[in-house]
Amino acid sequence: MNKEALLIELHKFLSPERIHRFESVLANRTRHFTVAVENIFQSHNASAVMRTCDCFGVQDLHVIANSNKYALSKDVAMGAEKWVDMHSYYEKENNTQNCIDQLKAQGYQIVATSPHTNDVLLPEFDVSKKSAFFFGTEITGLSDVVLDQADAFVRIPMYGFTESYNISVSAALVLHDVVTRLKKSEINWALSHEELLDKRIDWAVKSIRSGPQILKQLTAQKC
């Protein structure tokens, strides 16, 4: 069964209101920007970043777990784990490098959210480039692996005594700024037809009771 036919069958299990909600959300989803968090030791912070990604329509979150393994905090994520695609990096000798390599292979520039001699203030950041924003651990920030290979550095304006924002606040501030400007631009930031189709199927399966079993039965059928 091809994907279009499969989606038609899955939609039989969903209400028209649910289908309409999916279409409304997907119309604002993007992979022009993505987010990577490195070695976050407080799970509620990484979960809050996931929730922020969902709110701003960023489809993917990359979680690098070197010494600190990520554990989802469902009370904080508020269901965002169903709608945001999380990519985990914890099995390689250098998980950060693995993440960077994969993102660069997908055409992303690596953006370190950290003060640097070559940084730009957030409002001046060029949103036209496909970008992966990296956020570091709460105590030491981003690793040298990220800083040494970053294509750009962005700094969030601050006017108080403290040296940095909380990571989840930083992610929210960055995404609010860049996504708002992206949506006002003429850049083609939307998901492709194939990506939209895949997400429609994925979200339908996640919304149907016994969805995985129904999907298995349907995919076994011939058109």
Long-range contacts (C-beta under 8 A, 24 or more apart in sequence): 1-218, 1-219, 1-221, 1-222, 1-223, 2-223, 3-197, 3-198, 3-201, 4-197, 5-223, 6-201, 6-215, 6-218, 6-219, 7-197, 7-200, 7-201, 7-204, 9-218, 10-201, 10-204, 10-205, 10-208, 10-214, 10-215, 10-218, 11-204, 13-204, 13-208, 13-214, 14-204, 14-207, 14-208, 18-207, 22-200, 22-203, 22-204, 25-57, 25-83, 26-191, 26-196, 26-199, 26-200, 27-190, 28-57, 28-183, 29-57, 29-58, 29-59, 29-190, 29-191, 29-196, 29-199, 30-57, 30-58, 30-59, 30-179, 30-182, 30-189, 30-190, 30-191, 31-58, 31-59, 31-60, 31-191, 31-195, 32-130, 32-131, 32-182, 32-187, 32-189, 33-58, 33-130, 33-131, 33-132, 33-133, 33-175, 33-178, 33-179, 33-182, 34-58, 34-59, 34-60, 34-61, 34-62, 34-103, 34-108, 34-131, 34-132, 34-133, 35-60, 35-61, 35-62, 35-132, 35-133, 35-135, 35-171, 35-175, 36-61, 36-62, 36-63, 36-64, 36-99, 36-103, 36-132, 36-133, 36-134, 36-135, 37-61, 37-62, 37-63, 37-64, 37-134, 37-135, 37-136, 37-167, 37-171, 38-64, 38-66, 38-96, 38-134, 38-135, 38-136, 38-137, 38-142, 38-143, 38-146, 39-64, 39-65, 39-66, 39-67, 39-68, 39-96, 39-136, 39-137, 39-143, 40-68, 40-70, 40-135, 40-137, 40-138, 40-167, 41-68, 41-137, 41-138, 41-139, 42-138, 43-70, 43-71, 43-72, 43-73, 44-73, 44-76, 45-138, 45-166, 45-167, 45-168, 46-70, 47-72, 47-73, 47-74, 47-76, 47-77, 47-80, 48-76, 48-77, 48-168, 48-171, 49-135, 49-167, 49-168, 49-171, 50-77, 50-80, 50-81, 50-84, 50-86, 51-76, 51-77, 51-78, 51-80, 52-168, 52-171, 52-172, 52-175, 53-80, 53-84, 53-171, 53-175, 54-80, 54-83, 54-84, 56-175, 56-176, 56-179, 57-179, 58-84, 58-175, 58-179, 59-84, 59-85, 59-191, 59-199, 60-84, 60-85, 60-86, 60-87, 61-85, 61-86, 61-87, 62-86, 62-87, 62-89, 62-99, 62-103, 62-132, 63-87, 63-88, 63-89, 64-89, 64-90, 64-95, 64-96, 64-99, 65-89, 65-90, 65-95, 66-90, 66-95, 66-96, 68-137, 82-203, 82-206, 83-203, 94-145, 96-143, 96-145, 96-146, 97-145, 100-145, 100-146, 100-149, 103-132, 108-132, 109-151, 109-152, 110-134, 110-146, 110-149, 110-150, 110-151, 110-152, 111-150, 111-151, 111-152, 111-153, 111-154, 112-142, 112-146, 112-147, 112-150, 112-152, 112-153, 112-154, 113-142, 113-153, 113-154, 113-155, 113-156, 113-170, 113-174, 114-141, 114-142, 114-147, 114-153, 114-155, 115-153, 115-155, 116-147, 116-150, 116-153, 116-155, 118-153, 119-153, 119-154, 119-155, 120-152, 120-153, 120-154, 120-155, 121-154, 121-155, 121-156, 121-157, 122-154, 122-155, 122-156, 122-157, 122-173, 122-174, 122-177, 122-178, 123-157, 123-177, 125-152, 125-154, 125-177, 125-178, 126-152, 127-178, 127-181, 127-182, 127-185, 127-187, 128-185, 128-187, 131-178, 133-171, 133-174, 133-175, 133-178, 135-167, 135-170, 135-171, 136-167, 138-166, 138-167
